[in-house]
Amino acid sequence: MKPNDFRTIALRMQDAIEGEHMAHPDFRVNGRIFATLHPDGRQGMVKLTLDQQRDFIQQHPATFTPASGAWGRQGCTMVQLSAVDEEALGEAMTLAWQLAVTAGNVKRKRVRRNLSR
């Protein structure tokens, strides 16, 4: 898989847009990042829950690894583009997108609730 394949899958997600974060492409929904492309073009990242991260690493050990440091401990999961197939990436990307949508909805509800007080 090439960086443009990763990009295409990310942008297929409903309301997804491409932006830039720390000098590399990111993919957002409702203002929340759910995936990024590494500047080297060999890796991407998807934001998963820790359980989802563990499952992907167990099922595809040559493809998915935790990001380094605190990011990895929070579910950021690196994807080796040369090793990933479209189905596995599509599944991981969909889960990351769903988390971003859900997190955005929760945040908006909290803001509305606080404004109405």
VOLOKE-930520 format. One record per residue: residue in one letter; z, x, y of N, C-alpha, C in turn; residue number from 1. Coordinates in pm, 1 decimal, m for minus. Layout:
N
+------+----------+----------+----------+----------+----------+----------+----------+----------+----------+-----+
| code |      nup |    neast |   nnorth |     caup |   caeast |  canorth |      cup |    ceast |   cnorth | pos |
+------+----------+----------+----------+----------+----------+----------+----------+----------+----------+-----+
|    a |        Z |        X |        Y |        Z |        X |        Y |        Z |        X |        Y | NUM |
...
+------+----------+----------+----------+----------+----------+----------+----------+----------+----------+-----+
// end
This chain:
117
+------+----------+----------+----------+----------+----------+----------+----------+----------+----------+-----+
| code |      nup |    neast |   nnorth |     caup |   caeast |  canorth |      cup |    ceast |   cnorth | pos |
+------+----------+----------+----------+----------+----------+----------+----------+----------+----------+-----+
|    m |      0.0 |     83.6 |   m117.2 |      0.0 |      0.0 |      0.0 |      0.0 |     88.8 |    124.4 |   1 |
|    k |    m70.3 |     45.1 |    225.0 |    m82.6 |    117.3 |    351.8 |      0.4 |     46.6 |    458.9 |   2 |
|    p |     28.6 |    115.8 |    570.4 |    104.6 |     52.1 |    678.3 |     45.0 |    m80.8 |    726.4 |   3 |
|    n |    m87.2 |    m88.8 |    733.1 |   m148.4 |   m214.3 |    777.7 |   m127.0 |   m327.1 |    677.7 |   4 |
|    d |   m114.3 |   m295.5 |    548.3 |    m83.1 |   m397.7 |    447.7 |     58.5 |   m452.1 |    471.4 |   5 |
|    f |    153.4 |   m361.2 |    497.4 |    291.4 |   m399.5 |    528.7 |    291.7 |   m489.3 |    652.7 |   6 |
|    r |    218.9 |   m447.3 |    754.6 |    209.6 |   m521.9 |    880.7 |    153.6 |   m662.3 |    854.7 |   7 |
|    t |     48.3 |   m671.6 |    777.1 |    m14.5 |   m801.0 |    747.6 |     83.6 |   m895.4 |    679.3 |   8 |
|    i |    157.0 |   m843.4 |    581.6 |    254.9 |   m927.1 |    510.9 |    363.7 |   m972.9 |    607.5 |   9 |
|    a |    412.4 |   m882.9 |    692.1 |    516.8 |   m919.5 |    788.3 |    467.3 |  m1027.4 |    884.2 |  10 |
|    l |    346.2 |  m1013.3 |    932.5 |    295.2 |  m1107.0 |   1032.3 |    250.2 |  m1239.6 |    972.9 |  11 |
|    r |    245.3 |  m1248.9 |    839.7 |    218.3 |  m1377.2 |    774.2 |    339.3 |  m1470.2 |    779.8 |  12 |
|    m |    456.9 |  m1413.5 |    805.3 |    577.7 |  m1494.6 |    812.6 |    569.6 |  m1584.3 |    936.4 |  13 |
|    q |    611.6 |  m1707.8 |    922.4 |    602.2 |  m1804.0 |   1032.0 |    673.3 |  m1752.7 |   1156.4 |  14 |
|    d |    604.5 |  m1759.4 |   1269.1 |    655.7 |  m1720.3 |   1400.7 |    690.2 |  m1572.2 |   1413.3 |  15 |
|    a |    646.3 |  m1489.3 |   1319.6 |    673.1 |  m1345.2 |   1327.3 |    585.1 |  m1282.7 |   1435.5 |  16 |
|    i |    644.2 |  m1186.8 |   1505.4 |    569.3 |  m1110.9 |   1605.6 |    597.8 |   m962.2 |   1584.4 |  17 |
|    e |    503.9 |   m881.4 |   1628.9 |    523.1 |   m736.5 |   1622.6 |    572.6 |   m686.8 |   1757.3 |  18 |
|    g |    671.5 |   m599.8 |   1752.5 |    724.0 |   m536.2 |   1871.8 |    738.3 |   m387.8 |   1846.1 |  19 |
|    e |    823.2 |   m324.8 |   1924.2 |    848.4 |   m182.1 |   1905.1 |    996.5 |   m156.7 |   1924.8 |  20 |
|    h |   1049.9 |    m73.0 |   1839.3 |   1192.2 |    m39.7 |   1842.1 |   1204.3 |    108.6 |   1811.1 |  21 |
|    m |   1265.1 |    185.3 |   1900.3 |   1284.7 |    328.7 |   1879.3 |   1154.2 |    399.4 |   1841.9 |  22 |
|    a |   1047.6 |    365.7 |   1913.3 |    915.6 |    429.3 |   1901.0 |    845.3 |    402.7 |   1768.5 |  23 |
|    h |    878.5 |    291.5 |   1702.4 |    800.1 |    252.4 |   1585.8 |    791.4 |    100.3 |   1578.2 |  24 |
|    p |    689.3 |     48.5 |   1508.1 |    668.5 |    m96.0 |   1502.7 |    784.4 |   m168.1 |   1434.2 |  25 |
|    d |    818.2 |   m285.5 |   1490.0 |    912.7 |   m373.2 |   1422.3 |    854.4 |   m513.2 |   1418.1 |  26 |
|    f |    913.1 |   m594.6 |   1332.8 |    866.9 |   m731.6 |   1313.2 |    986.7 |   m821.9 |   1330.3 |  27 |
|    r |    969.9 |   m923.6 |   1416.6 |   1081.7 |  m1008.0 |   1457.4 |   1046.7 |  m1155.5 |   1442.0 |  28 |
|    v |   1151.7 |  m1232.8 |   1426.6 |   1141.4 |  m1377.7 |   1435.6 |   1262.3 |  m1423.2 |   1516.3 |  29 |
|    n |   1239.6 |  m1510.1 |   1611.5 |   1347.2 |  m1557.9 |   1700.0 |   1424.2 |  m1442.3 |   1762.6 |  30 |
|    g |   1353.6 |  m1334.1 |   1795.3 |   1415.7 |  m1219.8 |   1859.9 |   1494.3 |  m1127.6 |   1768.7 |  31 |
|    r |   1493.7 |  m1154.1 |   1638.7 |   1571.2 |  m1073.8 |   1543.1 |   1476.8 |   m991.9 |   1454.8 |  32 |
|    i |   1504.0 |   m863.6 |   1442.4 |   1422.5 |   m774.9 |   1358.7 |   1450.5 |   m804.4 |   1211.4 |  33 |
|    f |   1343.2 |   m821.0 |   1132.7 |   1358.9 |   m837.3 |    988.3 |   1289.9 |   m725.8 |    910.3 |  34 |
|    a |   1204.7 |   m648.7 |    977.3 |   1135.3 |   m538.3 |    909.7 |   1086.3 |   m439.0 |   1014.3 |  35 |
|    t |   1068.4 |   m314.5 |    971.1 |   1011.6 |   m211.5 |   1058.0 |    919.2 |   m122.3 |    975.4 |  36 |
|    l |    833.7 |    m50.8 |   1045.6 |    749.8 |     52.3 |    984.0 |    796.5 |    188.0 |   1035.6 |  37 |
|    h |    817.3 |    281.4 |    945.7 |    860.6 |    415.7 |    983.0 |    743.7 |    489.2 |   1048.1 |  38 |
|    p |    771.5 |    573.6 |   1147.1 |    662.7 |    645.9 |   1215.1 |    576.0 |    731.1 |   1122.0 |  39 |
|    d |    629.5 |    775.0 |   1007.9 |    549.8 |    859.5 |    917.9 |    443.9 |    781.8 |    840.3 |  40 |
|    g |    448.7 |    648.6 |    846.1 |    349.4 |    567.0 |    777.7 |    366.3 |    560.4 |    627.5 |  41 |
|    r |    472.2 |    621.7 |    576.0 |    494.3 |    621.1 |    431.2 |    602.8 |    523.3 |    388.4 |  42 |
|    q |    681.7 |    476.3 |    485.6 |    792.7 |    388.0 |    453.5 |    798.5 |    270.4 |    549.8 |  43 |
|    g |    854.9 |    163.0 |    498.5 |    890.9 |     49.8 |    581.2 |   1036.7 |     20.0 |    555.1 |  44 |
|    m |   1091.4 |    m77.6 |    625.9 |   1229.0 |   m119.1 |    605.9 |   1233.8 |   m270.6 |    612.6 |  45 |
|    v |   1312.4 |   m330.2 |    524.5 |   1341.1 |   m473.3 |    529.8 |   1492.3 |   m490.3 |    533.1 |  46 |
|    k |   1539.6 |   m587.6 |    610.7 |   1682.7 |   m614.6 |    620.9 |   1719.3 |   m722.5 |    519.8 |  47 |
|    l |   1800.7 |   m684.5 |    422.4 |   1842.7 |   m774.0 |    315.5 |   1994.3 |   m787.6 |    314.0 |  48 |
|    t |   2044.0 |   m881.2 |    235.2 |   2188.1 |   m881.8 |    210.0 |   2216.9 |   m767.3 |    113.8 |  49 |
|    l |   2342.3 |   m729.8 |    101.2 |   2377.4 |   m621.9 |      7.9 |   2345.1 |   m660.2 |   m136.0 |  50 |
|    d |   2365.6 |   m785.9 |   m173.1 |   2331.1 |   m830.8 |   m308.5 |   2180.8 |   m823.2 |   m332.3 |  51 |
|    q |   2102.6 |   m867.2 |   m235.4 |   1957.1 |   m859.5 |   m248.2 |   1911.4 |   m714.2 |   m255.8 |  52 |
|    q |   1970.8 |   m629.6 |   m172.0 |   1937.2 |   m487.4 |   m173.8 |   1962.8 |   m429.4 |   m312.6 |  53 |
|    r |   2079.5 |   m456.9 |   m366.7 |   2115.7 |   m406.2 |   m499.8 |   2013.8 |   m452.5 |   m604.5 |  54 |
|    d |   1977.1 |   m581.0 |   m599.9 |   1882.2 |   m634.2 |   m697.5 |   1745.7 |   m565.2 |   m687.4 |  55 |
|    f |   1695.5 |   m546.8 |   m566.2 |   1565.3 |   m480.9 |   m550.7 |   1571.1 |   m335.7 |   m596.4 |  56 |
|    i |   1679.3 |   m266.9 |   m566.0 |   1692.8 |   m127.4 |   m608.8 |   1699.1 |   m118.7 |   m761.3 |  57 |
|    q |   1770.4 |   m211.0 |   m824.0 |   1779.1 |   m210.7 |   m970.5 |   1644.9 |   m242.8 |  m1035.3 |  58 |
|    q |   1572.5 |   m339.2 |   m978.7 |   1444.7 |   m381.7 |  m1037.3 |   1329.6 |   m285.6 |  m1006.3 |  59 |
|    h |   1338.6 |   m215.6 |   m894.7 |   1229.1 |   m127.4 |   m849.0 |   1287.1 |      2.5 |   m793.3 |  60 |
|    p |   1348.9 |     86.4 |   m877.3 |   1418.7 |    205.4 |   m826.9 |   1328.6 |    308.5 |   m758.1 |  61 |
|    a |   1201.6 |    311.8 |   m790.3 |   1111.1 |    407.7 |   m725.8 |   1057.9 |    354.8 |   m593.0 |  62 |
|    t |   1086.1 |    229.8 |   m563.3 |   1028.6 |    164.2 |   m446.3 |   1129.9 |    138.4 |   m336.0 |  63 |
|    f |   1246.7 |     88.2 |   m372.5 |   1346.8 |     46.0 |   m274.4 |   1468.9 |    137.9 |   m279.8 |  64 |
|    t |   1516.3 |    180.0 |   m163.0 |   1638.5 |    260.1 |   m152.6 |   1713.8 |    214.6 |    m27.2 |  65 |
|    p |   1846.2 |    229.9 |    m27.1 |   1918.8 |    194.5 |     94.8 |   1881.7 |    292.2 |    207.4 |  66 |
|    a |   1875.9 |    241.2 |    329.2 |   1858.7 |    329.6 |    443.5 |   1982.2 |    418.1 |    452.4 |  67 |
|    s |   1971.4 |    528.4 |    519.6 |   2084.5 |    621.4 |    525.9 |   2196.5 |    566.1 |    613.8 |  68 |
|    g |   2316.8 |    607.3 |    581.6 |   2434.6 |    576.2 |    662.7 |   2470.0 |    429.6 |    669.5 |  69 |
|    a |   2523.7 |    392.6 |    785.0 |   2573.6 |    256.8 |    805.2 |   2463.3 |    152.1 |    793.2 |  70 |
|    w |   2341.1 |    188.2 |    832.9 |   2231.0 |     92.0 |    821.8 |   2213.1 |     47.4 |    676.9 |  71 |
|    g |   2213.2 |    141.3 |    586.0 |   2198.2 |    107.4 |    444.2 |   2314.6 |     25.6 |    391.9 |  72 |
|    r |   2434.7 |     55.9 |    440.4 |   2553.4 |    m20.2 |    397.5 |   2554.4 |   m161.3 |    454.3 |  73 |
|    q |   2464.8 |   m187.7 |    549.6 |   2452.3 |   m321.9 |    606.0 |   2331.0 |   m396.5 |    551.1 |  74 |
|    g |   2261.4 |   m338.0 |    454.2 |   2149.7 |   m406.6 |    389.6 |   2011.3 |   m358.5 |    427.7 |  75 |
|    c |   2001.4 |   m266.3 |    523.4 |   1869.6 |   m214.0 |    558.1 |   1816.8 |   m134.9 |    438.1 |  76 |
|    t |   1699.2 |   m173.2 |    392.9 |   1645.7 |   m121.6 |    267.6 |   1508.7 |    m60.0 |    290.2 |  77 |
|    m |   1495.6 |     67.6 |    257.2 |   1370.3 |    138.1 |    274.7 |   1273.1 |    101.8 |    162.1 |  78 |
|    v |   1146.1 |     94.8 |    196.5 |   1039.0 |     60.2 |    102.7 |    938.4 |    174.7 |    102.5 |  79 |
|    q |    916.8 |    234.0 |    m13.0 |    815.5 |    338.5 |    m27.7 |    679.6 |    270.7 |    m42.9 |  80 |
|    l |    595.2 |    281.1 |     58.4 |    469.2 |    207.4 |     58.0 |    378.0 |    248.2 |    m57.5 |  81 |
|    s |    381.8 |    374.2 |    m96.2 |    294.1 |    419.2 |   m204.9 |    335.2 |    362.1 |   m340.0 |  82 |
|    a |    457.7 |    313.7 |   m350.6 |    508.5 |    264.5 |   m479.5 |    518.8 |    112.9 |   m487.4 |  83 |
|    v |    515.6 |     44.3 |   m374.6 |    541.2 |   m100.0 |   m375.3 |    413.7 |   m178.4 |   m404.5 |  84 |
|    d |    431.0 |   m290.2 |   m476.6 |    318.2 |   m380.9 |   m496.0 |    335.4 |   m500.6 |   m402.6 |  85 |
|    e |    227.9 |   m572.3 |   m382.5 |    228.0 |   m681.5 |   m284.9 |    330.3 |   m789.6 |   m320.1 |  86 |
|    e |    346.4 |   m818.9 |   m447.6 |    440.1 |   m923.6 |   m487.3 |    584.8 |   m886.4 |   m454.6 |  87 |
|    a |    626.1 |   m765.3 |   m488.4 |    763.8 |   m721.5 |   m461.2 |    788.7 |   m714.9 |   m310.6 |  88 |
|    l |    693.3 |   m660.2 |   m236.0 |    710.7 |   m652.7 |    m91.5 |    712.7 |   m792.2 |    m30.2 |  89 |
|    g |    626.1 |   m879.5 |    m77.2 |    623.7 |  m1016.2 |    m25.6 |    755.8 |  m1087.7 |    m47.6 |  90 |
|    e |    815.4 |  m1067.7 |   m165.0 |    944.4 |  m1129.6 |   m194.1 |   1053.7 |  m1072.8 |   m103.6 |  91 |
|    a |   1059.3 |   m940.7 |    m91.8 |   1160.2 |   m877.2 |     m6.8 |   1140.9 |   m916.3 |    139.6 |  92 |
|    m |   1017.1 |   m919.4 |    185.1 |    987.4 |   m954.6 |    323.6 |   1027.2 |  m1099.6 |    352.4 |  93 |
|    t |    999.5 |  m1188.2 |    258.1 |   1036.2 |  m1329.1 |    275.4 |   1187.6 |  m1344.4 |    286.8 |  94 |
|    l |   1262.1 |  m1274.9 |    202.7 |   1408.5 |  m1281.7 |    210.0 |   1459.6 |  m1226.7 |    342.6 |  95 |
|    a |   1402.3 |  m1115.5 |    387.4 |   1443.2 |  m1056.7 |    515.5 |   1412.1 |  m1152.5 |    630.7 |  96 |
|    w |   1295.5 |  m1214.3 |    627.1 |   1256.2 |  m1310.5 |    729.8 |   1352.1 |  m1430.0 |    729.3 |  97 |
|    q |   1384.3 |  m1481.8 |    610.4 |   1477.0 |  m1595.5 |    600.6 |   1613.3 |  m1561.7 |    661.0 |  98 |
|    l |   1662.8 |  m1441.0 |    634.8 |   1790.9 |  m1399.3 |    692.0 |   1784.8 |  m1395.9 |    844.3 |  99 |
|    a |   1675.0 |  m1345.4 |    897.9 |   1660.7 |  m1338.2 |   1043.8 |   1653.1 |  m1477.7 |   1104.7 | 100 |
|    v |   1581.2 |  m1568.0 |   1040.6 |   1571.6 |  m1705.7 |   1089.9 |   1709.5 |  m1770.9 |   1086.9 | 101 |
|    t |   1779.6 |  m1756.5 |    976.4 |   1912.7 |  m1816.3 |    961.2 |   2009.8 |  m1758.3 |   1063.6 | 102 |
|    a |   2009.7 |  m1627.7 |   1080.0 |   2100.5 |  m1563.1 |   1175.7 |   2069.9 |  m1609.5 |   1317.5 | 103 |
|    g |   1943.4 |  m1624.3 |   1350.5 |   1905.6 |  m1672.5 |   1483.0 |   1951.4 |  m1815.5 |   1506.6 | 104 |
|    n |   1940.6 |  m1899.7 |   1403.8 |   1984.5 |  m2038.6 |   1416.8 |   2134.9 |  m2047.0 |   1435.7 | 105 |
|    v |   2211.1 |  m1967.6 |   1361.9 |   2357.0 |  m1966.8 |   1373.7 |   2397.1 |  m1922.4 |   1513.7 | 106 |
|    k |   2332.9 |  m1817.3 |   1564.1 |   2366.0 |  m1765.7 |   1697.4 |   2337.6 |  m1871.1 |   1804.3 | 107 |
|    r |   2222.5 |  m1939.3 |   1795.9 |   2189.2 |  m2041.8 |   1894.9 |   2289.0 |  m2156.7 |   1891.0 | 108 |
|    k |   2334.1 |  m2197.0 |   1772.1 |   2432.7 |  m2305.1 |   1761.5 |   2564.2 |  m2264.3 |   1826.8 | 109 |
|    r |   2607.9 |  m2139.7 |   1807.0 |   2731.3 |  m2091.7 |   1869.3 |   2719.8 |  m2093.2 |   2021.3 | 110 |
|    v |   2606.8 |  m2048.4 |   2072.8 |   2587.1 |  m2045.8 |   2217.0 |   2589.8 |  m2188.0 |   2272.1 | 111 |
|    r |   2519.7 |  m2281.1 |   2207.7 |   2519.3 |  m2420.0 |   2253.9 |   2659.5 |  m2479.3 |   2250.4 | 112 |
|    r |   2733.0 |  m2451.8 |   2144.0 |   2868.7 |  m2504.3 |   2130.1 |   2958.7 |  m2448.5 |   2240.7 | 113 |
|    n |   2946.5 |  m2318.7 |   2270.7 |   3028.1 |  m2257.6 |   2375.9 |   2990.6 |  m2309.7 |   2514.1 | 114 |
|    l |   2863.9 |  m2337.4 |   2536.8 |   2820.2 |  m2389.1 |   2666.7 |   2869.0 |  m2532.4 |   2689.6 | 115 |
|    s |   2886.7 |  m2608.1 |   2582.4 |   2926.0 |  m2748.2 |   2596.3 |   3076.2 |  m2764.9 |   2615.6 | 116 |
|    r |   3150.8 |  m2657.3 |   2609.7 |   3297.9 |  m2666.5 |   2626.0 |   3336.3 |  m2675.8 |   2770.0 | 117 |
+------+----------+----------+----------+----------+----------+----------+----------+----------+----------+-----+
// end
